């Protein structure tokens, strides 16, 4: 019997007139697999029916069928069953997974810790905390600490902040603690002591993983006031050798915006950092309160060699600019080549209420009429949405008969 998925794909190919090229591709000789490979190496399910049953039970979320595999003699089966519970996330398996934290195989212990973290059952917190000092495998120890951050309650946060003295300089434990604090912070569980510890972890010579987790915890945990740490954050944002750490530290500076030094630091990062991701983070960390001291850096970023930086700069002006002449944005927009950046800046121009509004609206409407790219047209209409007086034009353009064929072309391009 022909598989339904095959019929669906064949029908789709026929509908778009691609059958001949598809048949040609099917008959094109393909390079043979390396002689050193084997079916078992490529697909772990080919020779082990137990692994297939574990995967099937995982897919069906059948806890009762998976639990016996946690006690199988084969460590591979125990590990795969534990990993399956990371997907199933059934608290009924917590007790069995806690038992696996003492398994003789480090891979099983690591998989069990990961599954407990994914399940986020607070009843697993004491077992995870007790296992930290006893765990001899660094990778498992790191996973246990991260899982602890996923499971603990607010009252248990101190169990993550206090590493056993024997692990105070252990890089795996330090990294795991940082990721645990990150996971707790995403859940809204933090404290002044946790922030102070994160500020220690962002510094060299802590390992890259710890610095990355700590800076992201500071950037993404809600409700933090990092004003007291502005100088240290600025140092990391400008000097850390890893761009991902600099980017996260730069984002965290948005929570220290009250510090007088932050606007100039963000402006400097926008102008000088060699990685576009960090420059984007600096622009996104800017707010309306620091508009005047960072404005020139944002103007310069409009012509950044990276289009994403330029677009983020345009979005900064659209979001935060106030009491600027709209004609100034129009003049700058007319000099820009990337159409999405230009359309966003035109939206900023229309958002400013004042002299020249009619001329700006007319210029954007002319661009819309002349544009041939359907996506540019869409963004220009979005820009016109900033001006209530453009309602009639937007309405007519949206519901014109040609706009329906335009929508069809956009769907085709996306397909």
NUPA-484704 format. One record per residue (C-alpha): residue number from 1; residue in three letters; x, y, z. Coordinates in steps of 0.1 Angstrom, whole numbers, padded with zeros to 4 digits, m for minus. Layout:
   num   residu       u       v       w
   NUM      ala       X       Y       Z
...
This chain:
   num   residu       u       v       w
     1      unk    0000    0000    0000
     2      unk    0014    0034   m0009
     3      unk    0022    0056    0021
     4      unk   m0001    0086    0024
     5      unk    0028    0110    0030
     6      unk    0043    0099   m0004
     7      unk    0010    0106   m0022
     8      unk    0008    0140   m0006
     9      unk    0043    0150   m0017
    10      unk    0037    0136   m0052
    11      unk    0005    0156   m0055
    12      unk    0023    0187   m0044
    13      unk    0050    0182   m0070
    14      unk    0025    0176   m0098
    15      unk    0006    0207   m0088
    16      unk    0037    0229   m0093
    17      unk    0049    0212   m0124
    18      unk    0081    0198   m0108
    19      unk    0076    0161   m0115
    20      unk    0102    0158   m0142
    21      unk    0129    0175   m0122
    22      unk    0120    0154   m0092
    23      unk    0123    0122   m0112
    24      unk    0156    0133   m0126
    25      unk    0168    0139   m0090
    26      unk    0156    0105   m0080
    27      unk    0177    0088   m0107
    28      unk    0208    0108   m0102
    29      unk    0236    0086   m0089
    30      unk    0245    0094   m0053
    31      unk    0279    0089   m0037
    32      unk    0281    0056   m0018
    33      unk    0283    0057    0020
    34      unk    0318    0056    0035
    35      unk    0330    0020    0038
    36      unk    0337    0024    0075
    37      unk    0301    0031    0082
    38      unk    0274    0006    0092
    39      unk    0237    0006    0095
    40      unk    0240    0003    0133
    41      unk    0262    0033    0135
    42      unk    0238    0054    0114
    43      unk    0206    0042    0131
    44      unk    0208    0030    0167
    45      unk    0173    0014    0164
    46      unk    0182   m0011    0136
    47      unk    0198   m0038    0159
    48      unk    0182   m0031    0193
    49      unk    0145   m0036    0196
    50      unk    0145   m0024    0232
    51      unk    0156    0011    0220
    52      unk    0128    0011    0195
    53      unk    0103    0002    0223
    54      unk    0117    0030    0245
    55      unk    0114    0055    0217
    56      unk    0078    0044    0210
    57      unk    0068    0047    0246
    58      unk    0084    0081    0248
    59      unk    0065    0093    0217
    60      unk    0033    0080    0233
    61      unk    0042    0094    0267
    62      unk    0037    0060    0284
    63      unk    0054    0063    0318
    64      unk    0044    0028    0329
    65      unk    0061    0012    0299
    66      unk    0093    0033    0303
    67      unk    0099    0028    0341
    68      unk    0111   m0008    0339
    69      unk    0139    0002    0315
    70      unk    0154    0024    0342
    71      unk    0163   m0009    0359
    72      unk    0176   m0028    0329
    73      unk    0211   m0044    0331
    74      unk    0222   m0026    0299
    75      unk    0233    0010    0308
    76      unk    0224    0022    0273
    77      unk    0188    0012    0279
    78      unk    0188    0029    0313
    79      unk    0203    0061    0299
    80      unk    0178    0062    0269
    81      unk    0149    0056    0292
    82      unk    0160    0084    0315
    83      unk    0164    0107    0285
    84      unk    0129    0098    0274
    85      unk    0115    0111    0307
    86      unk    0131    0145    0299
    87      unk    0106    0146    0271
    88      unk    0076    0129    0289
    89      unk    0081    0151    0320
    90      unk    0059    0130    0342
    91      unk    0063    0136    0379
    92      unk    0052    0101    0385
    93      unk    0087    0091    0374
    94      unk    0105    0114    0398
    95      unk    0112    0088    0425
    96      unk    0127    0063    0399
    97      unk    0148    0090    0384
    98      unk    0161    0101    0418
    99      unk    0173    0065    0423
   100      unk    0191    0067    0390
   101      unk    0212    0096    0404
   102      unk    0232    0069    0421
   103      unk    0236    0046    0391
   104      unk    0270    0031    0384
   105      unk    0271    0046    0349
   106      unk    0279    0084    0347
   107      unk    0259    0087    0315
   108      unk    0228    0074    0333
   109      unk    0233    0097    0362
   110      unk    0236    0127    0339
   111      unk    0205    0117    0319
   112      unk    0185    0113    0351
   113      unk    0196    0147    0364
   114      unk    0186    0163    0331
   115      unk    0152    0146    0331
   116      unk    0146    0157    0367
   117      unk    0154    0193    0356
   118      unk    0130    0191    0326
   119      unk    0103    0177    0348
   120      unk    0108    0206    0373
   121      unk    0095    0187    0403
   122      unk    0104    0205    0435
   123      unk    0103    0172    0454
   124      unk    0136    0163    0436
   125      unk    0155    0192    0451
   126      unk    0168    0175    0483
   127      unk    0181    0145    0463
   128      unk    0198    0168    0437
   129      unk    0214    0189    0464
   130      unk    0227    0159    0483
   131      unk    0242    0144    0451
   132      unk    0263    0175    0443
   133      unk    0293    0167    0466
   134      unk    0290    0129    0460
   135      unk    0290    0131    0422
   136      unk    0325    0122    0408
   137      unk    0317    0129    0371
   138      unk    0322    0166    0361
   139      unk    0296    0165    0333
   140      unk    0270    0149    0356
   141      unk    0278    0173    0384
   142      unk    0273    0203    0361
   143      unk    0239    0188    0349
   144      unk    0228    0182    0385
   145      unk    0235    0219    0394
   146      unk    0216    0232    0364
   147      unk    0187    0208    0372
   148      unk    0186    0221    0407
   149      unk    0180    0256    0394
   150      unk    0150    0242    0374
   151      unk    0135    0225    0404
   152      unk    0141    0245    0435
   153      unk    0116    0269    0451
   154      unk    0123    0304    0463
   155      unk    0130    0292    0498
   156      unk    0155    0267    0485
   157      unk    0176    0291    0465
   158      unk    0204    0292    0490
   159      unk    0210    0255    0484
   160      unk    0223    0265    0449
   161      unk    0243    0295    0461
   162      unk    0264    0274    0486
   163      unk    0288    0251    0468
   164      unk    0306    0225    0490
   165      unk    0341    0238    0499
   166      unk    0357    0209    0480
   167      unk    0341    0222    0448
   168      unk    0347    0259    0452
   169      unk    0373    0260    0424
   170      unk    0359    0231    0403
   171      unk    0351    0245    0368
   172      unk    0323    0220    0362
   173      unk    0306    0230    0394
   174      unk    0311    0267    0388
   175      unk    0296    0264    0354
   176      unk    0267    0243    0366
   177      unk    0260    0268    0394
   178      unk    0258    0296    0369
   179      unk    0234    0277    0346
   180      unk    0214    0267    0377
   181      unk    0210    0304    0387
   182      unk    0201    0312    0351
   183      unk    0173    0286    0351
   184      unk    0161    0298    0384
   185      unk    0162    0334    0373
   186      unk    0140    0326    0342
   187      unk    0115    0313    0366
   188      unk    0115    0345    0386
   189      unk    0135    0330    0415
   190      unk    0164    0353    0424
   191      unk    0177    0374    0453
   192      unk    0203    0400    0461
   193      unk    0227    0372    0471
   194      unk    0221    0355    0438
   195      unk    0228    0387    0418
   196      unk    0260    0392    0438
   197      unk    0271    0357    0430
   198      unk    0263    0361    0393
   199      unk    0284    0393    0393
   200      unk    0313    0372    0406
   201      unk    0307    0345    0379
   202      unk    0308    0369    0350
   203      unk    0345    0378    0356
   204      unk    0376    0361    0342
   205      unk    0392    0336    0348
   206      unk    0358    0318    0353
   207      unk    0352    0294    0324
   208      unk    0333    0306    0293
   209      unk    0302    0286    0301
   210      unk    0299    0301    0336
   211      unk    0304    0337    0322
   212      unk    0279    0331    0294
   213      unk    0252    0317    0318
   214      unk    0258    0344    0344
   215      unk    0256    0373    0320
   216      unk    0224    0359    0304
   217      unk    0209    0354    0338
   218      unk    0215    0391    0346
   219      unk    0201    0401    0312
   220      unk    0170    0379    0313
   221      unk    0159    0377    0349
   222      unk    0129    0400    0354
   223      unk    0128    0429    0378
   224      unk    0165    0433    0385
   225      unk    0181    0467    0393
   226      unk    0218    0465    0384
   227      unk    0227    0501    0389
   228      unk    0252    0493    0416
   229      unk    0270    0469    0392
   230      unk    0271    0492    0362
   231      unk    0309    0497    0362
   232      unk    0316    0459    0364
   233      unk    0290    0451    0337
   234      unk    0304    0478    0314
   235      unk    0339    0463    0318
   236      unk    0327    0428    0308
   237      unk    0306    0442    0280
   238      unk    0336    0459    0265
   239      unk    0365    0436    0273
   240      unk    0354    0399    0275
   241      unk    0370    0378    0248
   242      unk    0338    0360    0239
   243      unk    0313    0380    0219
   244      unk    0283    0361    0233
   245      unk    0293    0371    0268
   246      unk    0298    0408    0257
   247      unk    0264    0407    0241
   248      unk    0246    0394    0272
   249      unk    0265    0418    0295
   250      unk    0255    0447    0271
   251      unk    0219    0437    0273
   252      unk    0221    0436    0311
   253      unk    0233    0472    0311
   254      unk    0197    0481    0302
   255      unk    0189    0473    0339
   256      unk    0215    0498    0350
   257      unk    0203    0526    0329
   258      unk    0201    0550    0358
   259      unk    0239    0549    0362
   260      unk    0253    0581    0346
   261      unk    0280    0561    0327
   262      unk    0258    0537    0309
   263      unk    0247    0558    0279
   264      unk    0282    0566    0269
   265      unk    0292    0529    0273
   266      unk    0264    0518    0251
   267      unk    0272    0545    0225
   268      unk    0309    0533    0225
   269      unk    0299    0497    0220
   270      unk    0276    0506    0192
   271      unk    0304    0523    0174
   272      unk    0334    0500    0182
   273      unk    0325    0464    0189
   274      unk    0337    0442    0160
   275      unk    0307    0418    0163
   276      unk    0273    0429    0150
   277      unk    0255    0409    0176
   278      unk    0270    0430    0204
   279      unk    0262    0463    0185
   280      unk    0226    0451    0182
   281      unk    0224    0444    0219
   282      unk    0238    0479    0227
   283      unk    0211    0495    0205
   284      unk    0184    0475    0221
   285      unk    0196    0484    0256
   286      unk    0191    0521    0249
   287      unk    0159    0537    0261
   288      unk    0141    0570    0258
   289      unk    0156    0584    0290
   290      unk    0191    0583    0274
   291      unk    0179    0594    0239
   292      unk    0200    0626    0238
   293      unk    0235    0611    0247
   294      unk    0231    0581    0225
   295      unk    0214    0597    0195
   296      unk    0245    0604    0175
   297      unk    0257    0568    0179
   298      unk    0223    0556    0167
   299      unk    0224    0579    0137
   300      unk    0258    0565    0127
   301      unk    0245    0529    0131
   302      unk    0219    0536    0104
   303      unk    0247    0531    0079
   304      unk    0263    0502    0096
   305      unk    0278    0476    0073
   306      unk    0255    0450    0089
   307      unk    0218    0454    0079
   308      unk    0206    0440    0112
   309      unk    0224    0467    0131
   310      unk    0211    0494    0108
   311      unk    0175    0481    0112
   312      unk    0178    0480    0150
   313      unk    0190    0516    0149
   314      unk    0160    0526    0128
   315      unk    0137    0507    0153
   316      unk    0153    0527    0181
   317      unk    0143    0560    0165
   318      unk    0108    0546    0158
   319      unk    0103    0536    0194
   320      unk    0120    0564    0213
   321      unk    0123    0595    0192
   322      unk    0102    0624    0203
   323      unk    0100    0661    0194
   324      unk    0123    0655    0164
   325      unk    0114    0671    0131
   326      unk    0099    0644    0108
   327      unk    0117    0659    0078
   328      unk    0150    0650    0094
   329      unk    0141    0613    0094
   330      unk    0128    0617    0058
   331      unk    0161    0632    0047
   332      unk    0181    0604    0063
   333      unk    0158    0577    0050
   334      unk    0161    0589    0014
   335      unk    0199    0583    0016
   336      unk    0196    0547    0028
   337      unk    0197    0517    0004
   338      unk    0183    0488    0025
   339      unk    0145    0492    0020
   340      unk    0135    0477    0053
   341      unk    0157    0501    0072
   342      unk    0144    0530    0051
   343      unk    0108    0520    0056
   344      unk    0113    0518    0094
   345      unk    0128    0552    0095
   346      unk    0100    0566    0073
   347      unk    0076    0552    0100
   348      unk    0096    0572    0126
   349      unk    0092    0603    0104
   350      unk    0055    0599    0102
   351      unk    0052    0592    0139
   352      unk    0065    0627    0147
   353      unk    0037    0652    0147
   354      unk    0046    0686    0133
   355      unk    0055    0707    0103
   356      unk    0060    0688    0071
   357      unk    0037    0659    0079
   358      unk    0018    0661    0047
   359      unk    0050    0662    0026
   360      unk    0064    0632    0044
   361      unk    0031    0613    0039
   362      unk    0032    0621    0002
   363      unk    0068    0610   m0001
   364      unk    0060    0576    0015
   365      unk    0030    0571   m0007
   366      unk    0051    0578   m0038
   367      unk    0076    0553   m0027
   368      unk    0048    0527   m0022
   369      unk    0035    0534   m0057
   370      unk    0069    0530   m0073
   371      unk    0080    0500   m0053
   372      unk    0080    0466   m0071
   373      unk    0090    0444   m0042
   374      unk    0058    0431   m0024
   375      unk    0076    0430    0010
   376      unk    0088    0466    0007
   377      unk    0052    0476   m0002
   378      unk    0040    0459    0029
   379      unk    0065    0477    0052
   380      unk    0057    0510    0036
   381      unk    0020    0505    0043
   382      unk    0030    0496    0079
   383      unk    0049    0529    0080
   384      unk    0019    0548    0068
   385      unk   m0001    0533    0097
   386      unk    0018    0557    0120
   387      unk   m0002    0586    0104
   388      unk   m0039    0586    0109
   389      unk   m0043    0609    0079
   390      unk   m0031    0581    0056
   391      unk   m0060    0559    0064
   392      unk   m0078    0563    0031
   393      unk   m0046    0555    0011
   394      unk   m0038    0525    0032
   395      unk   m0074    0512    0030
   396      unk   m0075    0516   m0008
   397      unk   m0041    0500   m0012
   398      unk   m0050    0471    0011
   399      unk   m0083    0462   m0006
   400      unk   m0074    0470   m0042
   401      unk   m0079    0440   m0066
   402      unk   m0041    0441   m0073
   403      unk   m0034    0435   m0036
   404      unk   m0049    0400   m0038
   405      unk   m0025    0389   m0065
   406      unk    0002    0406   m0045
   407      unk   m0007    0385   m0015
   408      unk   m0006    0354   m0037
   409      unk    0030    0362   m0049
   410      unk    0041    0368   m0013
   411      unk    0027    0334   m0003
   412      unk    0044    0317   m0033
   413      unk    0078    0333   m0023
   414      unk    0074    0322    0012
   415      unk    0065    0286    0001
